[in-house]
Amino acid sequence: MVWLMILLAVGIIVGNLMLLKHTAHIKMPSLKDKQQRHQDDLEDDDWRDD
């Protein structure tokens, strides 16, 4: 039973490291770009009565 728990813990650790390596090259959008897109979406809404 202890071996199963150790194997499960090692599997989780290895899986997380593989996921981290796989996603390391993905570029996150900057906050400025996100705010600009959000502002553009708000301006394009037809239901707003500004």
PDB file of N, CA, C and O in Angstrom:
ATOM      1  N   MET A   1       0.831  -1.204   0.000  1.00  0.00           N
ATOM      2  CA  MET A   1       0.000   0.000   0.000  1.00  0.00           C
ATOM      3  C   MET A   1       0.871   1.261   0.000  1.00  0.00           C
ATOM      4  O   MET A   1       0.541   2.245  -0.662  1.00  0.00           O
ATOM      5  N   VAL A   2       1.960   1.231   0.729  1.00  0.00           N
ATOM      6  CA  VAL A   2       2.855   2.383   0.789  1.00  0.00           C
ATOM      7  C   VAL A   2       3.492   2.622  -0.584  1.00  0.00           C
ATOM      8  O   VAL A   2       3.670   3.767  -0.999  1.00  0.00           O
ATOM      9  N   TRP A   3       3.832   1.535  -1.286  1.00  0.00           N
ATOM     10  CA  TRP A   3       4.433   1.676  -2.605  1.00  0.00           C
ATOM     11  C   TRP A   3       3.472   2.326  -3.588  1.00  0.00           C
ATOM     12  O   TRP A   3       3.887   3.103  -4.449  1.00  0.00           O
ATOM     13  N   LEU A   4       2.212   2.015  -3.461  1.00  0.00           N
ATOM     14  CA  LEU A   4       1.211   2.625  -4.338  1.00  0.00           C
ATOM     15  C   LEU A   4       1.121   4.128  -4.106  1.00  0.00           C
ATOM     16  O   LEU A   4       1.015   4.902  -5.057  1.00  0.00           O
ATOM     17  N   MET A   5       1.164   4.537  -2.850  1.00  0.00           N
ATOM     18  CA  MET A   5       1.108   5.975  -2.535  1.00  0.00           C
ATOM     19  C   MET A   5       2.364   6.687  -3.017  1.00  0.00           C
ATOM     20  O   MET A   5       2.288   7.811  -3.513  1.00  0.00           O
ATOM     21  N   ILE A   6       3.523   6.040  -2.874  1.00  0.00           N
ATOM     22  CA  ILE A   6       4.773   6.637  -3.347  1.00  0.00           C
ATOM     23  C   ILE A   6       4.751   6.755  -4.869  1.00  0.00           C
ATOM     24  O   ILE A   6       5.143   7.784  -5.419  1.00  0.00           O
ATOM     25  N   LEU A   7       4.294   5.709  -5.546  1.00  0.00           N
ATOM     26  CA  LEU A   7       4.201   5.727  -6.995  1.00  0.00           C
ATOM     27  C   LEU A   7       3.235   6.810  -7.477  1.00  0.00           C
ATOM     28  O   LEU A   7       3.511   7.487  -8.468  1.00  0.00           O
ATOM     29  N   LEU A   8       2.133   6.974  -6.800  1.00  0.00           N
ATOM     30  CA  LEU A   8       1.167   8.014  -7.147  1.00  0.00           C
ATOM     31  C   LEU A   8       1.774   9.407  -6.957  1.00  0.00           C
ATOM     32  O   LEU A   8       1.601  10.275  -7.812  1.00  0.00           O
ATOM     33  N   ALA A   9       2.470   9.623  -5.866  1.00  0.00           N
ATOM     34  CA  ALA A   9       3.092  10.926  -5.614  1.00  0.00           C
ATOM     35  C   ALA A   9       4.156  11.237  -6.665  1.00  0.00           C
ATOM     36  O   ALA A   9       4.229  12.360  -7.162  1.00  0.00           O
ATOM     37  N   VAL A  10       4.977  10.248  -7.001  1.00  0.00           N
ATOM     38  CA  VAL A  10       6.014  10.454  -8.022  1.00  0.00           C
ATOM     39  C   VAL A  10       5.359  10.722  -9.373  1.00  0.00           C
ATOM     40  O   VAL A  10       5.831  11.569 -10.131  1.00  0.00           O
ATOM     41  N   GLY A  11       4.291  10.017  -9.678  1.00  0.00           N
ATOM     42  CA  GLY A  11       3.583  10.242 -10.935  1.00  0.00           C
ATOM     43  C   GLY A  11       3.017  11.644 -11.033  1.00  0.00           C
ATOM     44  O   GLY A  11       3.080  12.267 -12.092  1.00  0.00           O
ATOM     45  N   ILE A  12       2.466  12.145  -9.941  1.00  0.00           N
ATOM     46  CA  ILE A  12       1.928  13.510  -9.933  1.00  0.00           C
ATOM     47  C   ILE A  12       3.047  14.534 -10.128  1.00  0.00           C
ATOM     48  O   ILE A  12       2.893  15.498 -10.877  1.00  0.00           O
ATOM     49  N   ILE A  13       4.162  14.315  -9.454  1.00  0.00           N
ATOM     50  CA  ILE A  13       5.291  15.246  -9.573  1.00  0.00           C
ATOM     51  C   ILE A  13       5.842  15.246 -10.994  1.00  0.00           C
ATOM     52  O   ILE A  13       6.092  16.308 -11.564  1.00  0.00           O
ATOM     53  N   VAL A  14       6.030  14.072 -11.561  1.00  0.00           N
ATOM     54  CA  VAL A  14       6.560  13.976 -12.924  1.00  0.00           C
ATOM     55  C   VAL A  14       5.565  14.589 -13.921  1.00  0.00           C
ATOM     56  O   VAL A  14       5.970  15.282 -14.854  1.00  0.00           O
ATOM     57  N   GLY A  15       4.289  14.337 -13.727  1.00  0.00           N
ATOM     58  CA  GLY A  15       3.284  14.912 -14.611  1.00  0.00           C
ATOM     59  C   GLY A  15       3.276  16.429 -14.554  1.00  0.00           C
ATOM     60  O   GLY A  15       3.164  17.089 -15.587  1.00  0.00           O
ATOM     61  N   ASN A  16       3.393  16.983 -13.365  1.00  0.00           N
ATOM     62  CA  ASN A  16       3.429  18.440 -13.231  1.00  0.00           C
ATOM     63  C   ASN A  16       4.679  19.031 -13.874  1.00  0.00           C
ATOM     64  O   ASN A  16       4.612  20.090 -14.499  1.00  0.00           O
ATOM     65  N   LEU A  17       5.818  18.356 -13.726  1.00  0.00           N
ATOM     66  CA  LEU A  17       7.047  18.843 -14.362  1.00  0.00           C
ATOM     67  C   LEU A  17       6.944  18.779 -15.886  1.00  0.00           C
ATOM     68  O   LEU A  17       7.414  19.683 -16.576  1.00  0.00           O
ATOM     69  N   MET A  18       6.340  17.729 -16.409  1.00  0.00           N
ATOM     70  CA  MET A  18       6.157  17.630 -17.860  1.00  0.00           C
ATOM     71  C   MET A  18       5.217  18.716 -18.372  1.00  0.00           C
ATOM     72  O   MET A  18       5.459  19.301 -19.428  1.00  0.00           O
ATOM     73  N   LEU A  19       4.153  18.986 -17.634  1.00  0.00           N
ATOM     74  CA  LEU A  19       3.232  20.056 -18.016  1.00  0.00           C
ATOM     75  C   LEU A  19       3.906  21.420 -17.975  1.00  0.00           C
ATOM     76  O   LEU A  19       3.679  22.256 -18.849  1.00  0.00           O
ATOM     77  N   LEU A  20       4.729  21.641 -16.966  1.00  0.00           N
ATOM     78  CA  LEU A  20       5.453  22.902 -16.858  1.00  0.00           C
ATOM     79  C   LEU A  20       6.414  23.086 -18.029  1.00  0.00           C
ATOM     80  O   LEU A  20       6.523  24.178 -18.587  1.00  0.00           O
ATOM     81  N   LYS A  21       7.107  22.013 -18.396  1.00  0.00           N
ATOM     82  CA  LYS A  21       8.030  22.090 -19.527  1.00  0.00           C
ATOM     83  C   LYS A  21       7.278  22.344 -20.832  1.00  0.00           C
ATOM     84  O   LYS A  21       7.744  23.101 -21.684  1.00  0.00           O
ATOM     85  N   HIS A  22       6.134  21.722 -20.983  1.00  0.00           N
ATOM     86  CA  HIS A  22       5.346  21.875 -22.212  1.00  0.00           C
ATOM     87  C   HIS A  22       4.787  23.291 -22.355  1.00  0.00           C
ATOM     88  O   HIS A  22       4.708  23.809 -23.469  1.00  0.00           O
ATOM     89  N   THR A  23       4.404  23.917 -21.260  1.00  0.00           N
ATOM     90  CA  THR A  23       3.788  25.235 -21.322  1.00  0.00           C
ATOM     91  C   THR A  23       4.783  26.371 -21.109  1.00  0.00           C
ATOM     92  O   THR A  23       4.380  27.534 -21.076  1.00  0.00           O
ATOM     93  N   ALA A  24       6.062  26.066 -20.965  1.00  0.00           N
ATOM     94  CA  ALA A  24       7.052  27.105 -20.674  1.00  0.00           C
ATOM     95  C   ALA A  24       7.229  28.080 -21.838  1.00  0.00           C
ATOM     96  O   ALA A  24       7.554  29.246 -21.611  1.00  0.00           O
ATOM     97  N   HIS A  25       7.025  27.634 -23.075  1.00  0.00           N
ATOM     98  CA  HIS A  25       7.254  28.496 -24.224  1.00  0.00           C
ATOM     99  C   HIS A  25       6.021  29.294 -24.617  1.00  0.00           C
ATOM    100  O   HIS A  25       6.100  30.136 -25.511  1.00  0.00           O
ATOM    101  N   ILE A  26       4.898  29.054 -23.981  1.00  0.00           N
ATOM    102  CA  ILE A  26       3.675  29.771 -24.309  1.00  0.00           C
ATOM    103  C   ILE A  26       3.753  31.185 -23.737  1.00  0.00           C
ATOM    104  O   ILE A  26       4.047  31.374 -22.557  1.00  0.00           O
ATOM    105  N   LYS A  27       3.488  32.166 -24.583  1.00  0.00           N
ATOM    106  CA  LYS A  27       3.591  33.557 -24.162  1.00  0.00           C
ATOM    107  C   LYS A  27       2.241  34.035 -23.631  1.00  0.00           C
ATOM    108  O   LYS A  27       1.217  33.887 -24.298  1.00  0.00           O
ATOM    109  N   MET A  28       2.247  34.596 -22.453  1.00  0.00           N
ATOM    110  CA  MET A  28       1.030  35.128 -21.850  1.00  0.00           C
ATOM    111  C   MET A  28       0.760  36.521 -22.417  1.00  0.00           C
ATOM    112  O   MET A  28       1.693  37.305 -22.592  1.00  0.00           O
ATOM    113  N   PRO A  29      -0.497  36.837 -22.705  1.00  0.00           N
ATOM    114  CA  PRO A  29      -0.799  38.193 -23.179  1.00  0.00           C
ATOM    115  C   PRO A  29      -0.577  39.202 -22.051  1.00  0.00           C
ATOM    116  O   PRO A  29      -0.813  38.907 -20.879  1.00  0.00           O
ATOM    117  N   SER A  30      -0.130  40.374 -22.422  1.00  0.00           N
ATOM    118  CA  SER A  30       0.125  41.382 -21.404  1.00  0.00           C
ATOM    119  C   SER A  30      -1.186  41.969 -20.892  1.00  0.00           C
ATOM    120  O   SER A  30      -2.213  41.901 -21.567  1.00  0.00           O
ATOM    121  N   LEU A  31      -1.142  42.534 -19.719  1.00  0.00           N
ATOM    122  CA  LEU A  31      -2.331  43.128 -19.109  1.00  0.00           C
ATOM    123  C   LEU A  31      -2.826  44.303 -19.940  1.00  0.00           C
ATOM    124  O   LEU A  31      -4.032  44.527 -20.039  1.00  0.00           O
ATOM    125  N   LYS A  32      -1.909  45.052 -20.535  1.00  0.00           N
ATOM    126  CA  LYS A  32      -2.289  46.200 -21.356  1.00  0.00           C
ATOM    127  C   LYS A  32      -3.104  45.748 -22.575  1.00  0.00           C
ATOM    128  O   LYS A  32      -4.106  46.372 -22.922  1.00  0.00           O
ATOM    129  N   ASP A  33      -2.667  44.661 -23.222  1.00  0.00           N
ATOM    130  CA  ASP A  33      -3.404  44.142 -24.375  1.00  0.00           C
ATOM    131  C   ASP A  33      -4.778  43.647 -23.960  1.00  0.00           C
ATOM    132  O   ASP A  33      -5.759  43.855 -24.674  1.00  0.00           O
ATOM    133  N   LYS A  34      -4.852  43.001 -22.822  1.00  0.00           N
ATOM    134  CA  LYS A  34      -6.130  42.470 -22.345  1.00  0.00           C
ATOM    135  C   LYS A  34      -7.104  43.610 -22.042  1.00  0.00           C
ATOM    136  O   LYS A  34      -8.285  43.517 -22.377  1.00  0.00           O
ATOM    137  N   GLN A  35      -6.626  44.671 -21.419  1.00  0.00           N
ATOM    138  CA  GLN A  35      -7.485  45.807 -21.116  1.00  0.00           C
ATOM    139  C   GLN A  35      -7.956  46.483 -22.404  1.00  0.00           C
ATOM    140  O   GLN A  35      -9.100  46.928 -22.493  1.00  0.00           O
ATOM    141  N   GLN A  36      -7.075  46.557 -23.392  1.00  0.00           N
ATOM    142  CA  GLN A  36      -7.441  47.185 -24.666  1.00  0.00           C
ATOM    143  C   GLN A  36      -8.527  46.372 -25.364  1.00  0.00           C
ATOM    144  O   GLN A  36      -9.480  46.942 -25.894  1.00  0.00           O
ATOM    145  N   ARG A  37      -8.393  45.044 -25.369  1.00  0.00           N
ATOM    146  CA  ARG A  37      -9.411  44.204 -26.000  1.00  0.00           C
ATOM    147  C   ARG A  37     -10.723  44.299 -25.257  1.00  0.00           C
ATOM    148  O   ARG A  37     -11.786  44.307 -25.878  1.00  0.00           O
ATOM    149  N   HIS A  38     -10.670  44.372 -23.932  1.00  0.00           N
ATOM    150  CA  HIS A  38     -11.888  44.493 -23.136  1.00  0.00           C
ATOM    151  C   HIS A  38     -12.585  45.819 -23.434  1.00  0.00           C
ATOM    152  O   HIS A  38     -13.810  45.863 -23.546  1.00  0.00           O
ATOM    153  N   GLN A  39     -11.821  46.888 -23.562  1.00  0.00           N
ATOM    154  CA  GLN A  39     -12.387  48.200 -23.871  1.00  0.00           C
ATOM    155  C   GLN A  39     -13.018  48.191 -25.261  1.00  0.00           C
ATOM    156  O   GLN A  39     -14.084  48.773 -25.465  1.00  0.00           O
ATOM    157  N   ASP A  40     -12.361  47.530 -26.219  1.00  0.00           N
ATOM    158  CA  ASP A  40     -12.915  47.446 -27.570  1.00  0.00           C
ATOM    159  C   ASP A  40     -14.220  46.656 -27.571  1.00  0.00           C
ATOM    160  O   ASP A  40     -15.157  47.014 -28.284  1.00  0.00           O
ATOM    161  N   ASP A  41     -14.289  45.591 -26.784  1.00  0.00           N
ATOM    162  CA  ASP A  41     -15.520  44.803 -26.688  1.00  0.00           C
ATOM    163  C   ASP A  41     -16.649  45.630 -26.109  1.00  0.00           C
ATOM    164  O   ASP A  41     -17.788  45.519 -26.563  1.00  0.00           O
ATOM    165  N   LEU A  42     -16.361  46.453 -25.121  1.00  0.00           N
ATOM    166  CA  LEU A  42     -17.400  47.284 -24.512  1.00  0.00           C
ATOM    167  C   LEU A  42     -17.910  48.336 -25.492  1.00  0.00           C
ATOM    168  O   LEU A  42     -19.099  48.654 -25.503  1.00  0.00           O
ATOM    169  N   GLU A  43     -17.021  48.868 -26.305  1.00  0.00           N
ATOM    170  CA  GLU A  43     -17.427  49.885 -27.275  1.00  0.00           C
ATOM    171  C   GLU A  43     -18.274  49.285 -28.389  1.00  0.00           C
ATOM    172  O   GLU A  43     -19.087  49.991 -28.986  1.00  0.00           O
ATOM    173  N   ASP A  44     -18.105  48.010 -28.679  1.00  0.00           N
ATOM    174  CA  ASP A  44     -18.835  47.362 -29.770  1.00  0.00           C
ATOM    175  C   ASP A  44     -20.202  46.842 -29.344  1.00  0.00           C
ATOM    176  O   ASP A  44     -20.978  46.422 -30.203  1.00  0.00           O
ATOM    177  N   ASP A  45     -20.525  46.851 -28.070  1.00  0.00           N
ATOM    178  CA  ASP A  45     -21.815  46.342 -27.611  1.00  0.00           C
ATOM    179  C   ASP A  45     -22.941  47.249 -28.083  1.00  0.00           C
ATOM    180  O   ASP A  45     -22.858  48.472 -27.961  1.00  0.00           O
ATOM    181  N   ASP A  46     -24.002  46.638 -28.628  1.00  0.00           N
ATOM    182  CA  ASP A  46     -25.152  47.401 -29.131  1.00  0.00           C
ATOM    183  C   ASP A  46     -26.144  47.736 -28.040  1.00  0.00           C
ATOM    184  O   ASP A  46     -26.920  48.679 -28.194  1.00  0.00           O
ATOM    185  N   TRP A  47     -26.148  47.010 -26.958  1.00  0.00           N
ATOM    186  CA  TRP A  47     -27.167  47.190 -25.936  1.00  0.00           C
ATOM    187  C   TRP A  47     -26.900  48.359 -25.007  1.00  0.00           C
ATOM    188  O   TRP A  47     -27.769  48.753 -24.229  1.00  0.00           O
ATOM    189  N   ARG A  48     -25.709  48.907 -25.088  1.00  0.00           N
ATOM    190  CA  ARG A  48     -25.369  50.034 -24.206  1.00  0.00           C
ATOM    191  C   ARG A  48     -25.920  51.321 -24.763  1.00  0.00           C
ATOM    192  O   ARG A  48     -25.864  51.544 -25.972  1.00  0.00           O
ATOM    193  N   ASP A  49     -26.446  52.166 -23.920  1.00  0.00           N
ATOM    194  CA  ASP A  49     -26.984  53.468 -24.323  1.00  0.00           C
ATOM    195  C   ASP A  49     -26.089  54.558 -23.780  1.00  0.00           C
ATOM    196  O   ASP A  49     -26.430  55.207 -22.792  1.00  0.00           O
ATOM    197  N   ASP A  50     -24.953  54.766 -24.411  1.00  0.00           N
ATOM    198  CA  ASP A  50     -24.027  55.818 -23.945  1.00  0.00           C
ATOM    199  C   ASP A  50     -24.319  57.111 -24.638  1.00  0.00           C
ATOM    200  O   ASP A  50     -23.651  58.113 -24.383  1.00  0.00           O
TER     201      ASP A  50
END
